Amino acid sequence: MKKSALLVIDVQNEMFHVNDPVYEGERLLYNLKQLIAKARNGGVPVFYIQHNDEGLVKGSDAWRINPEIAPAMSDVIIQKTRPDSFYNTTLEEELKRQDIEHVILAGMQSELCVDTTCRRASSMGYAVTLVSDAHSTWSSAALTAQQIIDYENATLRWFASIKTTEEVIFAEEAGV
């Protein structure tokens, strides 16, 4: 059985800003809390990916991981500056150090960081699961946030197994 890890991508305070909150943010946080609890109970490591840029200045309140899903001392936090969670980060090194062969992806932003990380992980040979109801985004001029999420879930099936929060089981012996 492949050893798994949960990757929680860019769930930072800025994404829940009152003036422009991420689509269905409360549902997203609820599902993420369920996934994180199931991962920890199953002995599966949790990796937090944290974006750094002009709008998410390292150390600022906007940059901090949302407190509702705060990392535990045993969790790994990876800093990144691009949509690809592997690009110029320690993610691959940390996954290899823990013999991880399967990554379960959740977080933000569906069409950017989640999509890019999913495709990259697949190209690098990792087995990938995308949690279809545990990633989110904002509406664009062309598509609603729900349309973007639906599109990503349909498209990324070529790179990942698509499962809901309820369908994901975190136990190394049971598989994910």
QUIJOQUI-V121294 format. One line per field, one symbol per residue. ss: DSSP state (H for helix, E for strand, C for the rest). phi: phi as a letter, one per 40 degrees, with the letter a starting at -180 (. if undefined). psi: psi as a letter, one per 30 degrees, with the letter a starting at -180 (. if undefined). A space follows every 10 residues. Layout:
BEGIN
ss = ???
phi = ???
psi = ???
END
This chain:
BEGIN
ss = CCCEEEEEEC CEHHHHCCCC CCCCHHHHHH HHHHHHHHHH HCCCEEEEEE ECCCCCCCCC CCCCECHHHC CCCCCEEEEE CCCCCCCCCC HHHHHHHCCC CEEEEEEECH HHHHHHHHHH HHHCCCEEEE EEEEEECCCC CCCCHHHHHH HHHHHHHHCC EEECCCCCCC CCCCCC
phi = .ccbacbbcf cbddcbddca cddfdccdcd cccccccccc ccgccbbbbb cbadcbcdgc cdcccdccbd ccdccbbbcb bbcccccfbc dddcccdbfc bbbbbahbcd cbccdccccc ccccgccbbb ccbbaaabcb ccbcdccccc ccccccccba cbbcdcccbb adccgb
psi = kkklkkjjjh ileefgkefi lkkheeeeee eeeeeeeeee fggkkkkkkk kkaefikkfl eefkkkffhk kleflkkkkl glfjffjhlg eeeeeeeghk fkkkklblke fdeeeeeeee eeffgkkkkk jfghllalka fekleeeeee eeeeeffffl kklleefkkj keffl.
END
